[in-house]
Amino acid sequence: MPEPDLTDHWAGIASLVVFGLAYLLVIAEEVTHLRKSKPMVMAAGILWVMIAFVFDGLGRSGEVEVAIRHVFLEYAELLLFLLVAMTYVGALEERRVFDVLRARLVNAGFGYRALFWLTGLLAFVLSPVADNLTTALVMCAVVLAAGREAPRFVTLACVNIVVAANAGGAFSPFGDITTLMVWQKGMVGFCDFFRLFGPSVVDFVVPAAIMHWAVPAGAPAQCGEAVVLKAGAPWIMALFAATIATAVGFHSVLHLPPVIGMMTGLGYLQLFSYVQQCRDRPAAEPPFDVFRRMAGVEWDTLLFFYGVMMCVGALGVLGYLSLMSQALYGQMGPTTANVLIGAISAVLDNIPLMFAVLTMQPDMSLGQWLLVTLTAGVGGSLLSIGSAAGVALMGQARGIYTFAGHLRWSPAVACGYAASVAAHMVLNRALF
């Protein structure tokens, strides 16, 4: 629908103020102890109420319903997709898959420098399948277990894990929320994401190589902890792989939304849960319950995405995204704009930034869409607060991995960021 420019209208100004205040409360989450979803969900409701009043006065009330249904449908697809993915990851965690991985790494007798590279490499490899937040938390548990007596190692390894997890998630539709949004919107095909593999490797390796020499020598003491998988763990891993294949097949072959394939995959897990509950099991081991895993997903994060997407959609209706698109892509050019968006994502969450770009839908080549996907994914590594992985690790390694500790190595991370952009421009120059 044609969007009026209401940026200088009372509703436009008030909406920007409300969104800004809500975002400040999200940033100050640790100080206020206010879950990040609450201010954004409230702001979304307030913004759309004001828009409804204004459009009703313009005699265009029907257009508000069309606009809000469009934004809500996009959120619903993202919500259900992430719900299935988080449920599977929670099931793997409950079946102790990640605990076994952690115990084997700690007890393998690797030195600090070997663990530095191994945890980074595993974060890079796992994040395209499991989300980068879960991957970072698992690898951080390994680092904390091995580095009890070496806080410098923990700091450097955590920085490396954040960079690796974000870089690994950038070349997979499942690795990060931003890549998932781009894929579901149809801007980049499933196989085209893998063109970012080379630039992602560069983004991970360059900072790691710089930090390598600062990692202390020596090796941690082995803990001797023995961990075994619970019954059905290999089946859940196989079903997760089958679910991803179903989602890709539904989208690529049948041209159905990927979320339909993911929901079908949730049916696989529900059927497995039923079979497990019918079978005999050790008395000390409770039955696997898929609905408990669904209840344990990060609902605060999922509701935060609702608030962010609805707020950004509202700002688009008011005309702010049109102004932003003209300023960024019209005056600066797509390359400069996309690199700048990645840098901004170190301070602001990359979810609203990417959703804003997708809502604006600037006329860009595939190479430019891949560029903004890359920069929005890896740009958050510049600061510890720039990505969910960094924020989570600051809480998990509280007092050891800090904002200042990450900031000390931000120049090295920035070298990787610049090198990855350059690598993409060279390796995928035919796409521009």
One Martini backbone bead per residue (centre of mass of N, CA, C, O) as a GRO file, in nm:
protein
  432
    1MET     BB    1   0.101   0.032   0.016
    2PRO     BB    2   0.080   0.353   0.042
    3GLU     BB    3   0.307   0.565   0.216
    4PRO     BB    4   0.298   0.795   0.435
    5ASP     BB    5   0.456   1.086   0.563
    6LEU     BB    6   0.479   1.060   0.934
    7THR     BB    7   0.751   1.171   1.072
    8ASP     BB    8   0.613   1.474   1.153
    9HIS     BB    9   0.411   1.347   1.313
   10TRP     BB   10   0.299   1.275   1.619
   11ALA     BB   11   0.310   0.966   1.576
   12GLY     BB   12   0.596   0.947   1.463
   13ILE     BB   13   0.747   1.070   1.704
   14ALA     BB   14   0.627   0.891   1.928
   15SER     BB   15   0.722   0.619   1.811
   16LEU     BB   16   1.025   0.674   1.827
   17VAL     BB   17   1.033   0.716   2.133
   18VAL     BB   18   0.918   0.444   2.222
   19PHE     BB   19   1.130   0.267   2.082
   20GLY     BB   20   1.378   0.391   2.220
   21LEU     BB   21   1.299   0.325   2.513
   22ALA     BB   22   1.272   0.020   2.477
   23TYR     BB   23   1.568  -0.025   2.386
   24LEU     BB   24   1.701   0.082   2.643
   25LEU     BB   25   1.577  -0.141   2.826
   26VAL     BB   26   1.716  -0.374   2.683
   27ILE     BB   27   2.010  -0.283   2.733
   28ALA     BB   28   1.928  -0.255   3.061
   29GLU     BB   29   1.863  -0.545   3.169
   30GLU     BB   30   2.076  -0.595   3.402
   31VAL     BB   31   1.976  -0.348   3.573
   32THR     BB   32   1.646  -0.389   3.568
   33HIS     BB   33   1.547  -0.695   3.538
   34LEU     BB   34   1.419  -0.684   3.243
   35ARG     BB   35   1.276  -0.844   3.020
   36LYS     BB   36   1.317  -0.783   2.680
   37SER     BB   37   1.014  -0.832   2.584
   38LYS     BB   38   0.836  -0.626   2.735
   39PRO     BB   39   0.898  -0.347   2.599
   40MET     BB   40   0.847  -0.443   2.301
   41VAL     BB   41   0.554  -0.538   2.324
   42MET     BB   42   0.442  -0.269   2.422
   43ALA     BB   43   0.540  -0.093   2.187
   44ALA     BB   44   0.384  -0.236   1.964
   45GLY     BB   45   0.100  -0.167   2.065
   46ILE     BB   46   0.128   0.143   2.070
   47LEU     BB   47   0.201   0.193   1.773
   48TRP     BB   48  -0.059   0.061   1.641
   49VAL     BB   49  -0.264   0.241   1.779
   50MET     BB   50  -0.167   0.511   1.658
   51ILE     BB   51  -0.199   0.426   1.363
   52ALA     BB   52  -0.502   0.370   1.373
   53PHE     BB   53  -0.589   0.661   1.438
   54VAL     BB   54  -0.463   0.802   1.191
   55PHE     BB   55  -0.594   0.627   0.960
   56ASP     BB   56  -0.885   0.685   1.043
   57GLY     BB   57  -0.860   0.995   0.983
   58LEU     BB   58  -0.783   0.922   0.665
   59GLY     BB   59  -0.968   0.674   0.567
   60ARG     BB   60  -0.744   0.395   0.618
   61SER     BB   61  -0.810   0.148   0.813
   62GLY     BB   62  -0.780  -0.109   0.630
   63GLU     BB   63  -0.461  -0.090   0.593
   64VAL     BB   64  -0.375  -0.173   0.878
   65GLU     BB   65  -0.464  -0.468   0.866
   66VAL     BB   66  -0.283  -0.547   0.630
   67ALA     BB   67  -0.010  -0.470   0.759
   68ILE     BB   68  -0.023  -0.639   1.025
   69ARG     BB   69  -0.064  -0.916   0.889
   70HIS     BB   70   0.204  -0.920   0.736
   71VAL     BB   71   0.395  -0.903   0.982
   72PHE     BB   72   0.273  -1.140   1.147
   73LEU     BB   73   0.333  -1.364   0.942
   74GLU     BB   74   0.639  -1.339   0.954
   75TYR     BB   75   0.657  -1.406   1.255
   76ALA     BB   76   0.515  -1.682   1.257
   77GLU     BB   77   0.725  -1.826   1.084
   78LEU     BB   78   0.965  -1.774   1.273
   79LEU     BB   79   0.853  -1.896   1.532
   80LEU     BB   80   0.804  -2.192   1.434
   81PHE     BB   81   1.085  -2.248   1.338
   82LEU     BB   82   1.233  -2.191   1.612
   83LEU     BB   83   1.074  -2.387   1.788
   84VAL     BB   84   1.181  -2.643   1.655
   85ALA     BB   85   1.484  -2.594   1.680
   86MET     BB   86   1.486  -2.557   1.994
   87THR     BB   87   1.366  -2.832   2.061
   88TYR     BB   88   1.596  -3.001   1.947
   89VAL     BB   89   1.824  -2.877   2.114
   90GLY     BB   90   1.694  -2.948   2.388
   91ALA     BB   91   1.694  -3.254   2.339
   92LEU     BB   92   2.003  -3.286   2.310
   93GLU     BB   93   2.065  -3.174   2.590
   94GLU     BB   94   1.894  -3.384   2.756
   95ARG     BB   95   2.066  -3.631   2.615
   96ARG     BB   96   2.382  -3.528   2.648
   97VAL     BB   97   2.547  -3.439   2.396
   98PHE     BB   98   2.706  -3.186   2.503
   99ASP     BB   99   2.836  -3.323   2.751
  100VAL     BB  100   3.007  -3.526   2.596
  101LEU     BB  101   3.170  -3.323   2.435
  102ARG     BB  102   3.294  -3.175   2.676
  103ALA     BB  103   3.434  -3.419   2.819
  104ARG     BB  104   3.617  -3.506   2.579
  105LEU     BB  105   3.777  -3.244   2.553
  106VAL     BB  106   3.888  -3.220   2.843
  107ASN     BB  107   4.010  -3.536   2.843
  108ALA     BB  108   4.225  -3.526   2.588
  109GLY     BB  109   4.494  -3.335   2.654
  110PHE     BB  110   4.490  -3.053   2.571
  111GLY     BB  111   4.600  -2.756   2.511
  112TYR     BB  112   4.530  -2.429   2.510
  113ARG     BB  113   4.578  -2.381   2.203
  114ALA     BB  114   4.415  -2.622   2.103
  115LEU     BB  115   4.147  -2.537   2.241
  116PHE     BB  116   4.116  -2.268   2.102
  117TRP     BB  117   4.080  -2.398   1.814
  118LEU     BB  118   3.866  -2.616   1.869
  119THR     BB  119   3.634  -2.439   1.980
  120GLY     BB  120   3.622  -2.258   1.732
  121LEU     BB  121   3.575  -2.477   1.517
  122LEU     BB  122   3.317  -2.596   1.644
  123ALA     BB  123   3.155  -2.336   1.637
  124PHE     BB  124   3.169  -2.310   1.326
  125VAL     BB  125   3.037  -2.597   1.260
  126LEU     BB  126   2.771  -2.592   1.447
  127SER     BB  127   2.614  -2.316   1.388
  128PRO     BB  128   2.471  -2.397   1.110
  129VAL     BB  129   2.272  -2.585   1.282
  130ALA     BB  130   2.307  -2.475   1.532
  131ASP     BB  131   2.283  -2.220   1.708
  132ASN     BB  132   2.507  -1.978   1.813
  133LEU     BB  133   2.427  -1.976   2.111
  134THR     BB  134   2.448  -2.275   2.187
  135THR     BB  135   2.734  -2.318   2.087
  136ALA     BB  136   2.871  -2.110   2.274
  137LEU     BB  137   2.787  -2.240   2.545
  138VAL     BB  138   2.927  -2.512   2.507
  139MET     BB  139   3.218  -2.402   2.461
  140CYS     BB  140   3.232  -2.245   2.728
  141ALA     BB  141   3.218  -2.492   2.914
  142VAL     BB  142   3.489  -2.603   2.823
  143VAL     BB  143   3.664  -2.359   2.899
  144LEU     BB  144   3.591  -2.349   3.203
  145ALA     BB  145   3.686  -2.639   3.272
  146ALA     BB  146   3.992  -2.587   3.161
  147GLY     BB  147   4.028  -2.260   3.283
  148ARG     BB  148   4.039  -2.215   3.599
  149GLU     BB  149   4.373  -2.124   3.597
  150ALA     BB  150   4.311  -1.942   3.306
  151PRO     BB  151   4.173  -1.646   3.237
  152ARG     BB  152   4.308  -1.566   2.969
  153PHE     BB  153   4.204  -1.805   2.809
  154VAL     BB  154   3.903  -1.753   2.846
  155THR     BB  155   3.888  -1.480   2.706
  156LEU     BB  156   4.004  -1.562   2.429
  157ALA     BB  157   3.811  -1.800   2.374
  158CYS     BB  158   3.546  -1.634   2.382
  159VAL     BB  159   3.609  -1.449   2.150
  160ASN     BB  160   3.648  -1.680   1.946
  161ILE     BB  161   3.364  -1.803   1.973
  162VAL     BB  162   3.197  -1.562   1.886
  163VAL     BB  163   3.322  -1.533   1.606
  164ALA     BB  164   3.276  -1.826   1.506
  165ALA     BB  165   2.966  -1.846   1.544
  166ASN     BB  166   2.895  -1.604   1.361
  167ALA     BB  167   3.044  -1.704   1.107
  168GLY     BB  168   2.902  -1.983   1.077
  169GLY     BB  169   2.603  -1.856   1.060
  170ALA     BB  170   2.638  -1.688   0.778
  171PHE     BB  171   2.633  -1.967   0.570
  172SER     BB  172   2.339  -2.032   0.702
  173PRO     BB  173   1.997  -2.051   0.734
  174PHE     BB  174   2.037  -2.179   1.050
  175GLY     BB  175   2.265  -1.996   1.205
  176ASP     BB  176   2.068  -1.739   1.187
  177ILE     BB  177   1.822  -1.514   1.196
  178THR     BB  178   1.902  -1.350   0.945
  179THR     BB  179   1.928  -1.584   0.743
  180LEU     BB  180   1.641  -1.687   0.780
  181MET     BB  181   1.498  -1.432   0.682
  182VAL     BB  182   1.624  -1.425   0.398
  183TRP     BB  183   1.523  -1.702   0.306
  184GLN     BB  184   1.212  -1.668   0.362
  185LYS     BB  185   1.201  -1.413   0.163
  186GLY     BB  186   1.383  -1.495  -0.109
  187MET     BB  187   1.672  -1.348  -0.160
  188VAL     BB  188   1.813  -1.630  -0.088
  189GLY     BB  189   1.927  -1.918  -0.161
  190PHE     BB  190   2.027  -2.195  -0.014
  191CYS     BB  191   2.299  -2.243  -0.180
  192ASP     BB  192   2.403  -1.940  -0.177
  193PHE     BB  193   2.512  -1.926   0.116
  194PHE     BB  194   2.784  -2.096   0.054
  195ARG     BB  195   2.940  -1.847  -0.066
  196LEU     BB  196   3.019  -1.758   0.248
  197PHE     BB  197   3.239  -1.951   0.349
  198GLY     BB  198   3.504  -1.809   0.291
  199PRO     BB  199   3.451  -1.538   0.444
  200SER     BB  200   3.397  -1.682   0.717
  201VAL     BB  201   3.674  -1.804   0.753
  202VAL     BB  202   3.824  -1.536   0.757
  203ASP     BB  203   3.676  -1.414   1.006
  204PHE     BB  204   3.793  -1.639   1.198
  205VAL     BB  205   4.108  -1.665   1.140
  206VAL     BB  206   4.233  -1.385   1.174
  207PRO     BB  207   4.183  -1.335   1.481
  208ALA     BB  208   4.298  -1.608   1.580
  209ALA     BB  209   4.589  -1.558   1.479
  210ILE     BB  210   4.638  -1.306   1.654
  211MET     BB  211   4.561  -1.447   1.942
  212HIS     BB  212   4.740  -1.700   1.969
  213TRP     BB  213   5.004  -1.564   2.110
  214ALA     BB  214   4.828  -1.495   2.384
  215VAL     BB  215   4.810  -1.777   2.454
  216PRO     BB  216   4.877  -1.986   2.683
  217ALA     BB  217   5.070  -2.215   2.783
  218GLY     BB  218   4.993  -2.537   2.818
  219ALA     BB  219   4.787  -2.748   3.041
  220PRO     BB  220   4.519  -2.890   3.160
  221ALA     BB  221   4.353  -3.059   3.386
  222GLN     BB  222   4.203  -3.350   3.426
  223CYS     BB  223   3.875  -3.455   3.543
  224GLY     BB  224   3.741  -3.755   3.475
  225GLU     BB  225   3.476  -3.725   3.338
  226ALA     BB  226   3.178  -3.926   3.289
  227VAL     BB  227   2.973  -3.939   2.990
  228VAL     BB  228   2.644  -4.035   2.885
  229LEU     BB  229   2.407  -4.120   2.685
  230LYS     BB  230   2.092  -4.118   2.622
  231ALA     BB  231   1.824  -4.248   2.516
  232GLY     BB  232   1.791  -4.158   2.165
  233ALA     BB  233   2.006  -3.953   2.062
  234PRO     BB  234   2.064  -4.052   1.768
  235TRP     BB  235   1.771  -4.016   1.671
  236ILE     BB  236   1.752  -3.710   1.710
  237MET     BB  237   1.977  -3.637   1.516
  238ALA     BB  238   1.841  -3.767   1.269
  239LEU     BB  239   1.573  -3.601   1.285
  240PHE     BB  240   1.703  -3.325   1.249
  241ALA     BB  241   1.817  -3.380   0.969
  242ALA     BB  242   1.538  -3.449   0.844
  243THR     BB  243   1.408  -3.173   0.899
  244ILE     BB  244   1.596  -3.003   0.727
  245ALA     BB  245   1.544  -3.158   0.465
  246THR     BB  246   1.240  -3.097   0.458
  247ALA     BB  247   1.255  -2.789   0.444
  248VAL     BB  248   1.422  -2.775   0.185
  249GLY     BB  249   1.235  -2.946   0.004
  250PHE     BB  250   0.977  -2.782   0.029
  251HIS     BB  251   1.107  -2.519  -0.090
  252SER     BB  252   1.259  -2.628  -0.357
  253VAL     BB  253   1.032  -2.831  -0.476
  254LEU     BB  254   0.730  -2.728  -0.359
  255HIS     BB  255   0.717  -2.420  -0.269
  256LEU     BB  256   0.725  -2.409   0.038
  257PRO     BB  257   0.744  -2.313   0.334
  258PRO     BB  258   0.984  -2.401   0.562
  259VAL     BB  259   0.792  -2.426   0.813
  260ILE     BB  260   0.642  -2.680   0.719
  261GLY     BB  261   0.884  -2.870   0.744
  262MET     BB  262   0.939  -2.819   1.047
  263MET     BB  263   0.659  -2.915   1.151
  264THR     BB  264   0.696  -3.199   1.044
  265GLY     BB  265   0.948  -3.252   1.224
  266LEU     BB  266   0.793  -3.232   1.489
  267GLY     BB  267   0.638  -3.495   1.435
  268TYR     BB  268   0.877  -3.679   1.462
  269LEU     BB  269   0.933  -3.613   1.766
  270GLN     BB  270   0.654  -3.696   1.872
  271LEU     BB  271   0.673  -3.990   1.786
  272PHE     BB  272   0.927  -4.054   1.948
  273SER     BB  273   0.806  -3.986   2.225
  274TYR     BB  274   0.592  -4.206   2.222
  275VAL     BB  275   0.780  -4.449   2.192
  276GLN     BB  276   0.948  -4.397   2.450
  277GLN     BB  277   0.700  -4.420   2.651
  278CYS     BB  278   0.637  -4.729   2.567
  279ARG     BB  279   0.904  -4.807   2.662
  280ASP     BB  280   1.143  -4.939   2.826
  281ARG     BB  281   1.311  -4.817   3.131
  282PRO     BB  282   1.484  -4.675   3.350
  283ALA     BB  283   1.386  -4.567   3.658
  284ALA     BB  284   1.589  -4.306   3.664
  285GLU     BB  285   1.463  -4.244   3.374
  286PRO     BB  286   1.291  -4.027   3.224
  287PRO     BB  287   1.081  -3.955   2.995
  288PHE     BB  288   1.044  -3.839   2.686
  289ASP     BB  289   0.930  -3.489   2.645
  290VAL     BB  290   0.846  -3.265   2.407
  291PHE     BB  291   0.684  -3.047   2.579
  292ARG     BB  292   0.914  -2.976   2.771
  293ARG     BB  293   1.100  -2.865   2.549
  294MET     BB  294   0.904  -2.643   2.455
  295ALA     BB  295   0.887  -2.499   2.735
  296GLY     BB  296   1.223  -2.448   2.736
  297VAL     BB  297   1.233  -2.228   2.559
  298GLU     BB  298   1.308  -1.897   2.440
  299TRP     BB  299   1.050  -1.694   2.498
  300ASP     BB  300   1.178  -1.418   2.532
  301THR     BB  301   1.305  -1.411   2.251
  302LEU     BB  302   1.050  -1.460   2.078
  303LEU     BB  303   0.901  -1.202   2.190
  304PHE     BB  304   1.112  -1.002   2.103
  305PHE     BB  305   1.073  -1.046   1.801
  306TYR     BB  306   0.790  -0.945   1.796
  307GLY     BB  307   0.842  -0.655   1.888
  308VAL     BB  308   1.047  -0.576   1.671
  309MET     BB  309   0.883  -0.640   1.410
  310MET     BB  310   0.637  -0.462   1.480
  311CYS     BB  311   0.791  -0.195   1.509
  312VAL     BB  312   0.927  -0.185   1.232
  313GLY     BB  313   0.662  -0.202   1.074
  314ALA     BB  314   0.549   0.063   1.185
  315LEU     BB  315   0.778   0.249   1.083
  316GLY     BB  316   0.720   0.183   0.786
  317VAL     BB  317   0.431   0.304   0.771
  318LEU     BB  318   0.539   0.601   0.858
  319GLY     BB  319   0.833   0.624   0.669
  320TYR     BB  320   1.125   0.552   0.782
  321LEU     BB  321   1.232   0.336   0.577
  322SER     BB  322   1.235   0.518   0.331
  323LEU     BB  323   1.443   0.717   0.440
  324MET     BB  324   1.663   0.506   0.496
  325SER     BB  325   1.691   0.400   0.207
  326GLN     BB  326   1.770   0.669   0.077
  327ALA     BB  327   2.023   0.726   0.254
  328LEU     BB  328   2.175   0.459   0.205
  329TYR     BB  329   2.109   0.350  -0.104
  330GLY     BB  330   2.089   0.627  -0.257
  331GLN     BB  331   2.362   0.780  -0.149
  332MET     BB  332   2.589   0.557  -0.068
  333GLY     BB  333   2.525   0.278  -0.140
  334PRO     BB  334   2.524  -0.062  -0.097
  335THR     BB  335   2.807  -0.126   0.010
  336THR     BB  336   2.829   0.088   0.233
  337ALA     BB  337   2.562   0.019   0.373
  338ASN     BB  338   2.623  -0.283   0.444
  339VAL     BB  339   2.878  -0.230   0.611
  340LEU     BB  340   2.741  -0.038   0.814
  341ILE     BB  341   2.533  -0.236   0.928
  342GLY     BB  342   2.743  -0.423   1.055
  343ALA     BB  343   2.860  -0.212   1.251
  344ILE     BB  344   2.589  -0.145   1.397
  345SER     BB  345   2.543  -0.445   1.509
  346ALA     BB  346   2.740  -0.398   1.758
  347VAL     BB  347   2.502  -0.224   1.905
  348LEU     BB  348   2.271  -0.328   1.743
  349ASP     BB  349   2.049  -0.539   1.666
  350ASN     BB  350   2.026  -0.745   1.379
  351ILE     BB  351   1.723  -0.790   1.351
  352PRO     BB  352   1.606  -0.504   1.292
  353LEU     BB  353   1.798  -0.442   1.061
  354MET     BB  354   1.717  -0.673   0.870
  355PHE     BB  355   1.413  -0.618   0.867
  356ALA     BB  356   1.443  -0.338   0.745
  357VAL     BB  357   1.575  -0.426   0.480
  358LEU     BB  358   1.345  -0.623   0.394
  359THR     BB  359   1.126  -0.402   0.391
  360MET     BB  360   1.263  -0.213   0.184
  361GLN     BB  361   1.382  -0.357  -0.063
  362PRO     BB  362   1.630  -0.309  -0.222
  363ASP     BB  363   1.794  -0.279  -0.525
  364MET     BB  364   1.968  -0.586  -0.544
  365SER     BB  365   2.203  -0.798  -0.568
  366LEU     BB  366   2.315  -1.097  -0.467
  367GLY     BB  367   2.584  -0.990  -0.356
  368GLN     BB  368   2.448  -0.779  -0.162
  369TRP     BB  369   2.276  -0.977   0.004
  370LEU     BB  370   2.523  -1.133   0.103
  371LEU     BB  371   2.666  -0.897   0.238
  372VAL     BB  372   2.446  -0.827   0.454
  373THR     BB  373   2.447  -1.108   0.575
  374LEU     BB  374   2.741  -1.105   0.666
  375THR     BB  375   2.757  -0.837   0.831
  376ALA     BB  376   2.519  -0.896   1.027
  377GLY     BB  377   2.653  -1.159   1.142
  378VAL     BB  378   2.968  -1.047   1.211
  379GLY     BB  379   2.944  -0.755   1.339
  380GLY     BB  380   2.872  -0.841   1.641
  381SER     BB  381   3.182  -0.917   1.720
  382LEU     BB  382   3.308  -0.635   1.791
  383LEU     BB  383   3.116  -0.680   2.036
  384SER     BB  384   2.978  -0.832   2.313
  385ILE     BB  385   2.683  -0.682   2.259
  386GLY     BB  386   2.631  -0.768   1.938
  387SER     BB  387   2.543  -1.056   2.055
  388ALA     BB  388   2.406  -1.330   2.198
  389ALA     BB  389   2.670  -1.478   2.252
  390GLY     BB  390   2.817  -1.254   2.411
  391VAL     BB  391   2.608  -1.209   2.635
  392ALA     BB  392   2.601  -1.503   2.740
  393LEU     BB  393   2.910  -1.524   2.812
  394MET     BB  394   2.913  -1.299   3.025
  395GLY     BB  395   2.731  -1.472   3.215
  396GLN     BB  396   2.892  -1.744   3.225
  397ALA     BB  397   3.182  -1.564   3.249
  398ARG     BB  398   3.175  -1.401   3.501
  399GLY     BB  399   3.455  -1.176   3.534
  400ILE     BB  400   3.622  -1.272   3.270
  401TYR     BB  401   3.417  -1.218   3.045
  402THR     BB  402   3.422  -0.895   2.907
  403PHE     BB  403   3.385  -0.603   2.757
  404ALA     BB  404   3.684  -0.514   2.789
  405GLY     BB  405   3.813  -0.782   2.693
  406HIS     BB  406   3.694  -0.764   2.406
  407LEU     BB  407   3.786  -0.473   2.327
  408ARG     BB  408   4.092  -0.539   2.313
  409TRP     BB  409   4.014  -0.734   2.040
  410SER     BB  410   3.860  -0.562   1.821
  411PRO     BB  411   4.081  -0.509   1.605
  412ALA     BB  412   4.101  -0.807   1.521
  413VAL     BB  413   3.802  -0.836   1.441
  414ALA     BB  414   3.809  -0.606   1.228
  415CYS     BB  415   4.004  -0.749   1.039
  416GLY     BB  416   3.812  -0.983   0.976
  417TYR     BB  417   3.580  -0.813   0.866
  418ALA     BB  418   3.735  -0.680   0.631
  419ALA     BB  419   3.837  -0.948   0.502
  420SER     BB  420   3.556  -1.071   0.442
  421VAL     BB  421   3.458  -0.853   0.251
  422ALA     BB  422   3.690  -0.880   0.049
  423ALA     BB  423   3.645  -1.180  -0.014
  424HIS     BB  424   3.361  -1.145  -0.132
  425MET     BB  425   3.434  -0.943  -0.360
  426VAL     BB  426   3.620  -1.159  -0.499
  427LEU     BB  427   3.474  -1.443  -0.501
  428ASN     BB  428   3.171  -1.281  -0.578
  429ARG     BB  429   3.191  -1.077  -0.830
  430ALA     BB  430   2.971  -1.206  -1.031
  431LEU     BB  431   2.713  -1.102  -0.839
  432PHE     BB  432   2.729  -0.772  -0.893
   0.00000   0.00000   0.00000
